[in-house]
Amino acid sequence: MISSTRRPLDRARALARRATLAPCLGLAAACLGVAACDRSGQQGPPQMPPPEVSAVSVVPRDIPITLEYVGRTEGVREVEVRPRVSGILLRWNYTEGSHVKAGQSLFSVDPAPFQTVVARAEAELASARARVAQAQRDLERLKPLLDQGMVSRKAYDDAIAADEVALAQVQGAQAALAEAKLNLAYTRVEAPISGVTSRALKSEGSLVEAQDTLLTTISQIDPVRVIFSMSEAERLRFNEQASAGKLRLPRDNRFAVTVVLPDGSTSERSGVVEFSDIRVDPATGTTEFRAVIPNPDRRIRPGQFVRVTLRGAQHVQALAVPQRAVLEGPQGKILLVVDDKGMAQPRPVQVGEWAGEDWVISDGLKPGERVIVDGVVKVRPGMPVKVAETPPAAQAAAQPPTGKP
């Protein structure tokens, strides 16, 4: 009885278990079927499309360039005002920092001692003239006596010598008087040139020494000079490129010059380079250049440090790319160039000067190659890219250069 009772119960349990497993097995079969369909349709995850980038085709063109340097301004003429005679500084005759004209009185040295010297020189001259008159009268009296044989020839010759000595003494007295008057005139210290004065360095009542004491300075600042230096390596590179026909320099190196003032503003008028030194400073390895710029409003002051921009040079049939296309690599500057297969390839290059928004490429790039400009961050070397062409660099407007790298 017990055995017969357990068999129906075990059979019922088995049927229940089968009913529970059936949906799970169906779901598993469905999943396996879907997986089998996926494997039959595509292998692995779907591939990403190549990134889209912008590129330019570089072509040769003449590229104007600008060179920038740090310069220092000075007046076209700068004069130190010193007294020509020693004495007590009596008074100032000008306002410090004002514009003065050539010949204007700036200082007065006490003239009293020099007036005394003039009076003494005048007295010496009068005495010498009196001696000349006396000598001539003696000579006139002796001549008829000599003709009558009443005086010796020696006495007459002595009278002639006395007259000549008296005349020489007159000339000496005249020279002494002229010197005394000149020194008296020098007590009026005048401006040797027209220009702007600096502060007075000696107060009234001070003792000043002739040719030694500095009283003030005068600067003629219209026009104004700008002194700047170029490294010898850069100068040699320019000359080499010019000799090879790659660079066109202005005639006689007369670059057009503008200056940027310390507040960032640019001078309204431009000048030219008027002088380049043949010598190289052994301490700095640079060559000095000098430019002259009109300054009628006296906006540029002597002693300022300014940025000097030179224009007038051109790269002849050079290649250039936008500055944002140039990347910094472990060995220097690189570009990403799209090859014939549409792959982005790194290209080491040598760069030159900036030209507007472009960067001159001196070596490493060939005409007609496509350089990636935008979308560089999405690209890896050797990756295929989709190129959206932009206008060639040569079609861009040639903007004035803005500086050096």
QUIZIVEN-V26659 format. One record per residue. RES is the residue in one letter. PSI is psi in whole degrees, 0 to 359 (* if undefined). D_CENTER is the distance of its C-alpha to the mean C-alpha in Angstrom with 1 decimal. Layout:
BEGIN
RES_PSI_D_CENTER / RES_PSI_D_CENTER
END
This chain:
BEGIN
M_319_119.9 / I_320_116.8 / S_318_115.6 / S_330_116.3 / T_320_114.4 / R_326_111.1 / R_312_110.8 / P_323_110.3 / L_316_107.8 / D_323_105.8 / R_322_105.8 / A_318_104.5 / R_318_101.6 / A_318_100.6 / L_321_100.6 / A_320_98.4 / R_318_95.9 / R_319_95.7 / A_327_95.1 / T_322_92.1 / L_339_90.5 / A_311_90.8 / P_323_87.8 / C_317_85.5 / L_325_86.4 / G_318_85.9 / L_318_82.4 / A_318_81.5 / A_322_82.8 / A_319_80.7 / C_319_77.6 / L_325_78.3 / G_318_78.9 / V_317_75.5 / A_319_73.8 / A_322_75.7 / C_319_74.5 / D_318_70.8 / R_327_71.1 / S_333_72.7 / G_321_70.0 / Q_141_66.7 / Q_124_65.6 / G_183_63.1 / P_158_60.6 / P_143_59.0 / Q_146_55.7 / M_146_52.4 / P_154_51.0 / P_144_47.7 / P_148_44.6 / E_130_43.0 / V_163_39.4 / S_138_37.1 / A_156_35.7 / V_145_33.9 / S_121_34.8 / V_137_31.8 / V_150_32.0 / P_146_29.7 / R_160_27.5 / D_126_24.6 / I_113_21.5 / P_144_18.4 / I_159_15.2 / T_140_11.6 / L_139_8.8 / E_138_6.1 / Y_166_3.6 / V_129_3.6 / G_170_3.6 / R_136_7.2 / T_153_9.3 / E_159_12.6 / G_151_15.6 / V_335_16.3 / R_127_19.4 / E_124_20.1 / V_137_23.7 / E_129_25.8 / V_117_29.2 / R_150_32.0 / P_150_35.8 / R_350_37.6 / V_154_40.9 / S_149_41.9 / G_192_43.7 / I_129_43.7 / L_115_41.0 / L_312_43.2 / R_162_41.0 / W_143_37.6 / N_18_37.5 / Y_169_34.3 / T_128_32.7 / E_137_29.8 / G_4_26.5 / S_167_28.1 / H_130_27.2 / V_160_29.4 / K_156_30.5 / A_133_31.0 / G_352_34.4 / Q_140_34.7 / S_129_36.5 / L_319_34.5 / F_159_37.0 / S_126_40.6 / V_144_42.1 / D_116_45.8 / P_351_47.4 / A_311_51.0 / P_327_51.0 / F_331_49.5 / Q_323_52.1 / T_318_54.8 / V_323_53.4 / V_316_53.5 / A_318_57.1 / R_321_58.1 / A_324_56.5 / E_321_58.3 / A_320_61.6 / E_323_61.0 / L_318_60.4 / A_319_63.6 / S_319_65.6 / A_321_64.3 / R_323_65.3 / A_321_68.8 / R_325_69.2 / V_316_68.4 / A_317_71.0 / Q_318_73.6 / A_322_72.9 / Q_324_73.3 / R_318_76.6 / D_321_77.9 / L_321_77.0 / E_325_78.7 / R_326_81.9 / L_334_82.0 / K_310_81.7 / P_326_85.2 / L_324_86.7 / L_320_85.2 / D_328_86.7 / Q_356_90.1 / G_20_89.7 / M_345_89.9 / V_156_86.7 / S_162_85.3 / R_328_82.4 / K_319_80.5 / A_322_80.8 / Y_319_79.3 / D_323_76.4 / D_325_75.7 / A_321_75.5 / I_316_73.0 / A_320_70.8 / A_321_71.0 / D_318_69.9 / E_321_66.9 / V_319_65.9 / A_320_66.1 / L_319_63.9 / A_321_61.3 / Q_325_61.5 / V_315_60.8 / Q_320_57.7 / G_319_56.6 / A_323_57.4 / Q_319_55.4 / A_318_52.3 / A_321_52.7 / L_319_53.1 / A_319_49.9 / E_320_48.0 / A_317_49.4 / K_323_48.5 / L_316_45.0 / N_324_44.6 / L_320_46.1 / A_329_43.6 / Y_348_40.8 / T_346_41.9 / R_100_40.1 / V_115_36.4 / E_160_34.6 / A_122_31.0 / P_335_29.9 / I_167_27.3 / S_140_26.7 / G_194_24.1 / V_131_23.7 / T_156_25.5 / S_191_24.8 / R_155_27.7 / A_133_30.7 / L_350_31.0 / K_137_34.8 / S_162_37.5 / E_139_40.5 / G_354_43.2 / S_152_41.0 / L_126_41.7 / V_145_38.9 / E_137_38.8 / A_132_38.2 / Q_6_34.8 / D_314_34.1 / T_126_33.7 / L_122_30.3 / L_315_31.2 / T_179_28.0 / T_154_24.7 / I_131_23.8 / S_129_20.4 / Q_109_20.3 / I_18_17.5 / D_100_18.5 / P_179_16.4 / V_149_13.4 / R_148_11.0 / V_122_7.3 / I_128_7.0 / F_168_4.7 / S_148_7.2 / M_137_8.9 / S_149_12.1 / E_325_15.3 / A_318_16.8 / E_319_14.3 / R_318_14.5 / L_322_18.3 / R_318_18.5 / F_315_17.0 / N_321_19.4 / E_316_22.3 / Q_323_21.9 / A_319_21.7 / S_327_24.8 / A_358_26.5 / G_10_26.0 / K_343_24.1 / L_135_20.8 / R_115_20.6 / L_153_17.7 / P_155_17.5 / R_135_19.6 / D_24_18.4 / N_31_15.0 / R_74_14.4 / F_147_12.1 / A_134_12.2 / V_133_9.0 / T_159_9.1 / V_146_7.4 / V_121_9.0 / L_168_10.7 / P_334_12.2 / D_3_15.3 / G_351_13.9 / S_155_14.6 / T_141_12.7 / S_140_13.0 / E_330_16.2 / R_146_15.4 / S_156_13.1 / G_201_12.5 / V_157_12.3 / V_123_10.9 / E_347_13.8 / F_139_13.6 / S_130_13.1 / D_143_15.0 / I_339_18.0 / R_154_18.2 / V_129_16.9 / D_116_16.5 / P_338_19.6 / A_326_18.7 / T_345_15.5 / G_31_16.1 / T_161_12.7 / T_136_12.3 / E_137_10.3 / F_154_8.9 / R_131_9.2 / A_154_9.2 / V_129_11.9 / I_131_12.4 / P_143_15.9 / N_58_16.6 / P_331_20.4 / D_1_20.7 / R_32_18.8 / R_325_17.0 / I_127_13.8 / R_150_14.9 / P_144_14.2 / G_359_13.0 / Q_148_11.1 / F_126_8.4 / V_164_6.4 / R_127_4.8 / V_127_3.3 / T_130_6.5 / L_131_8.3 / R_155_12.1 / G_346_15.1 / A_153_15.9 / Q_137_19.0 / H_131_20.9 / V_119_24.5 / Q_57_27.3 / A_167_25.5 / L_141_26.7 / A_149_25.0 / V_158_26.4 / P_146_25.6 / Q_328_23.4 / R_347_26.4 / A_345_28.5 / V_124_26.6 / L_160_28.3 / E_115_27.7 / G_176_30.7 / P_334_32.0 / Q_6_30.7 / G_205_27.4 / K_142_26.7 / I_159_29.8 / L_155_31.1 / L_116_34.6 / V_136_36.2 / V_119_39.6 / D_186_42.0 / D_337_45.0 / K_6_47.2 / G_20_45.1 / M_146_43.9 / A_120_40.5 / Q_134_39.2 / P_144_36.1 / R_110_33.9 / P_138_31.3 / V_160_28.2 / Q_131_25.0 / V_155_22.0 / G_230_18.9 / E_162_16.0 / W_146_16.6 / A_94_17.9 / G_238_18.7 / E_2_21.3 / D_166_22.0 / W_124_21.1 / V_131_21.5 / I_114_24.3 / S_337_24.2 / D_148_27.6 / G_355_30.6 / L_143_31.3 / K_151_33.6 / P_141_33.9 / G_347_36.4 / E_150_36.2 / R_126_36.2 / V_130_33.7 / I_129_34.5 / V_308_32.1 / D_146_34.1 / G_16_36.8 / V_326_35.3 / V_341_36.7 / K_359_40.2 / V_141_40.1 / R_148_41.2 / P_134_40.8 / G_1_43.9 / M_139_44.8 / P_144_46.1 / V_155_44.1 / K_119_44.8 / V_128_42.0 / A_106_41.2 / E_140_39.2 / T_165_36.2 / P_144_34.9 / P_153_33.2 / A_330_29.5 / A_339_29.6 / Q_348_31.3 / A_148_28.5 / A_136_26.5 / A_102_23.4 / Q_154_20.8 / P_137_17.2 / P_153_15.1 / T_359_13.5 / G_191_11.5 / K_154_12.2 / P_*_15.2
END
